[in-house]
Amino acid sequence: MKLLFLGSPGVGKGTYAQVLTEVLRIPQISTGDLLREEVKKETTLGKNINEIMIRGELVPDDIMIKLIKNRMSQKDCQNGFILDGFPRTLNQAEGLKDIVKIDHVLNFKANDEVIIERLSGRITCKKCSTIYHKTGNKPKKEGVCDKCGGELFERDDDKLASVKNRLDIYKKKTKPLIDYYTKEGLLVEITINKPISEIREKVITKINDYLCGKTKKIGEIN
């Protein structure tokens, strides 16, 4: 099953993708992870990407499409995947359409105030990229990842000024994708304004029911 998750930065799509990979037994393809891996290599491309991410801007389409295509060619994607954070522009959507046929597009929604609160408290594992929150989804031990024991830190692109800029960019350049995938007949909307820790299991159940054909829509989850 080939899934695509849409939604503004910090809406929670990455967290839900991490859980669903275990339920559906398909990998999560996070563009954020792909970009950060490139940054760690300290190549010229990685350094350029790092500067763009710190400013809260979008990485050029041609770079993103190349990274995604290479990732999809790997063996663990043969039975499907969850795309998290791609596409972010109509041009990327058209590029993706030339590469693969997507089965479902899930659009995660939340109010701006909720997004800002989530991101300003978000901390990420340096080793495995698992996401936690200072108040909503704390690790068992402060500063340490539950999964791999890696160090947790606040990413530069999760700081307040960058978060606000990312939201502005999302509204201007990425939101048209909602109309695009609606016309394609692939989009289903999910509105979640409550903390992820309070509603995670309900979200996963409803998404799984939708993918299994038990329901035709999801809507707001309380």
N, C-alpha and C positions, 0 to 999 in steps of 0.2 A: 504494500500500500504506500503510495507516494503522497505525502501530506505537506501542506504549506501553511505556516503560521504567520499571520499578519498582526500588527498592533504597534502602538507607539513604544519607544524605549521605556523599560520598566513596568510594562503592563503585566508581566508575569509569564509570557509565552515560553521563555527559556526554562523556567522552573517546571511548567507543565510538560514541556517536551522531554525533560530529563526523566520524569516519572513514566510517561507514555512509551518511551523507548523500551522499558522493562516489560510493560504490559503487551505491547505489540511486537516486541523482539525485532525492532528495526533501529538503526542508528539515528542520532540527532546530528544534523549538519548545521552548526552554528557559525554564521559568517563572522561573528565576533571572535570565536575561537580560532578560525582560520586566519583572520587578520593578526591576532595576537601571536600566533605561531610564527607567522612571517616576520613580525617585529622582533621576536626572540632570536631569529637567525642573524639579525643585525646586518642584513644586506642593504644595498642602496634603496631597494623597493621597500623593505621593512622600515627603514628610517623615515621614508616619505609617508608611509601609511601611519606611523606613529604620530607625526606632526599633524596630519589630517584628523586623526581620532581625538587628540588632545584639544583641538579647536572645536570639536563636536560637529565636524562637517562629514559629508558622505564621501566615501572612497569612489573614484571614477568607475563607471560601469564596466569598461573593458577589463579592468583588473579583477573586479568582483566575478564577472562571468567566467573568466579563466580559472580562478580559484575554485568556484563551484563545480565546473565541468570536470576538473581534475579529481575533486573529492568524490563525485558521483561515479567515477570510473573504477573506484576501489571495490574489492570483493564484497565487503560487508554491506554494500548498497544494492546487491542483486535482488533482494526481496522487498525493497522499498526503503524509505527514509522519512525523516521529518525535517523540512527546511525551516530554519529559525533565523529570521532577519534578512531574508532574501526572497524575492526581489524587493527593492525599495523605490524603484522608479518604473515608469511605464516602459522605458527602453530596456531595463533589466528583465521585465516581465516578458517582453517579446523575445529577448535573447534566450530566456529560460524555455519558452514554448518551442524554440527550435531544437532544444537539447532533449527534453523529456515531457511526457504527458502527466500532469498533476491530477490526482483523483479528487481531493477535497482541499478547500482553502478555509481555514478557521481564522476569523477576525476577532481578536481580543480587544475589548474596549474598557476604559476607565476614565474618570474625571481627571483633569490636569492636576488638581490639588493632591489627588491620590497618587498619581505618578511621581510627582515631585517628592512626596513623603517617602515613597518606596525607594527611589533612587538615592536620595540623600542619606539613607541609612543602609544602603546596600554594601556588602563586603564580599569579596570573591577569593577563592582559593588560587594561589599562585601555581600550584601543581596541576590540579584536575579541573579548574574553572567552575567548580560547584559554587552556587550563589547562596548566600545567607543574608540575614537582615539584623541590624543592631537591636531591633525591638520585636519584629514580627516573626522571624525565623532564625533564632539564635543557635549557634553551634553549642554542643554540649560543654566544650571547654573554650573559654574566650580566646579568640585569635588563632584557633586551631581547627582545621577541617575535620569533620566527623568521618569522612570517607577515607582520606589518605594521610591525614596528619600534617598536611601542608599549611603554610602560613597564610592567614587571611589578611587582605588589604583593601583599601578603597581606591578604585581606579580613578585616574584623572578625568575620564569622561563621565564619571558619576558625581562629580562635584557640581554645586548648585548652578554656577554660570554656564557650564557646559550642558547641564540637563535642560535648562530653559532654551538654550540655542538648539539642542537636538529636537525638542518638541516643536519649535517654530519650523524647522526644516521638515519635520515629519508632516505637519499640516499642509505645507506648501507643495512638497514634492512627492510624498508617499501616499497620502490619503486618496488620490485619484485611482489607486490600485483597487480600492473597494468597489468603485463603479466598474472597473475593468473586469474583475472576477465575478461580479454580480451578473454582468452581461454574458459571461462565459457559463453561467449556471453552476458555479463551483463554490460560491461563498456562503458561509453560515456565520452569524454573529453571536458573540458571547460577551455579555457585559458583567464585569466583576469589579465592584468597588470596595468589597470587604478585604481584610488582610488575607493573604494567601494561606497562612497557617490555620485560619478558622474555617476555610471552605475548600481546601485542596481536594479532599476525597470526593466531595459532591461534584466538583468540576470534572475530575477524572471519570467518574461514573457516567455523567451526562455526555461527555465527549465519546466515551466508549459505546454508549447506547446509540449515539448518532452514527458512528462509523459502522456499527453492526446493522443499521437500518431499522432500529427499534423506534426511532423518532426522526421527524423531518426537520426539526429546528431545535435550538437550544435556548436562545434569548438571554434574559437576565437571571443570574444565579444568586440567590440570597442565602 
